[in-house]
Amino acid sequence: QVQLVESGGGLVQPGESLRLSCTAPKYLFSILVMGWYRQLPGGERELVAQIGIGDTPKYAESVKDRFAISRDNAVNTMYLQMNSLKSEDTGVYYCRAVRVGRGDVYWGQGTQVSVSS
């Protein structure tokens, strides 16, 4: 069983920042395509950002000038730096990993991000 461990959610005011982290097993991390998804209240789970292995990160249009995804293979962790947060960013954020070659998909447990004044 592959476990993804997320952290960093919380309650902030509009315009503030948060950083999410997702740690995957060290023996797999270098062959995982990593991404962040979110589920907004009443909505479907949607892609926020994705980072592969050596390629250009991809972003949802609604976040691409405010969020930045990165990965640090040395500590088998992916990050999502979220700046200029808006109330419409409120939701549960999930870490997702896809194993290259086999296509296995793994999900984290989700972390709540709430943006409110």
N, C-alpha and C positions, 0 to 999 in steps of 0.2 A: 504494500500500500504506500503510494507516494503522497507525502504530506506537504502542502504549501502553507506556510505560516505568515499571516499578514499582521501588520501593526500600523499605527499612525493615524487612525481616524479620530474624529472628535467633533466638537462644536466650536465654530468660529463665526465671526461677524463678516458680512460682505466686504470684499476687498482684502481680506487677510489670506494667509497661506497655510498650507498643510503639506506634509510629506508622508506618503505611504510607502511601506516597505513590504516586500514579499521574499521570504527565504525558502529555497528549494533544497533538496538533498544535493550535497556536494558532488556525488558521483554522477549525477545526471545533468547538472546545471548547464554545462557547456554544450549540451545537445538539445536544449529546450528553447523553443520559440516562446517568449514570454509576453504576456499582455495584461492589461487592466480592462475590466468590464464594469459597468455599473447598472444598477436597476433603480430607476427613479420611481417615486411613489405612483402606483397605478400603471407603470409602464413595463415594457419588455426589457430584458437584459440587453445592453448594447455595448459595442466596442468603444473604449475611450482612447486607448493607445496600445501599440504593439511594437515590440523590438525583437528582431531576429538575431541571427548570429552573423555579425559583420555587415548587416545591411542597414538601410536608412529607416529610422523609426517612422511609424504611421500614426496619424492622429485623426480623431473625429473632427469634423469642421468646427464644431461648437467649442472645442478646447484648444485648437492647435496653436494659438498665440498666447495661451496662458499656462498650459501644462507642459511638462517635460518628462519624458520617460528615459530611464537609463538602467544599466546593469553593471554590476561589479562581479566579474567571474571569480575574483580572488576570495570574496566572502559569500559567494553563491546567493546574491541578493539582487533583486530588481527594485527600482524606486519609481515613484511618481511624484514629482514636485508640482504642486498645484498652487498657482498664484492667482491673484485677483478673483478670488472665489465669489460666486454668485449664488443667490438663493436657489436658482434652478439647477445647481450642481448637487443639491441635497439628494442623497440616496445611499444605497449599500454598494460598496465597491468590492469587486472580486478580482483576485489574482487568478490567471489562467496560464497553464503551460501545456505546450504540445511537444511531444517527443519526436524529434526529427527521425525520419526513416520508418518508424512504426506507427506514427499518427496517434498514439495514446494521448488522451486529453485529461488533464488534472485541474481541479479547482480548489481554491482556498475557501475558507469558511465565510468570508465576507467581513467587511469592516464598515461601520456607519460613519458617513460624513454628513454633518448638518451645518448649513450656512444660514444664519438667522441673526437679525438685529434684536 
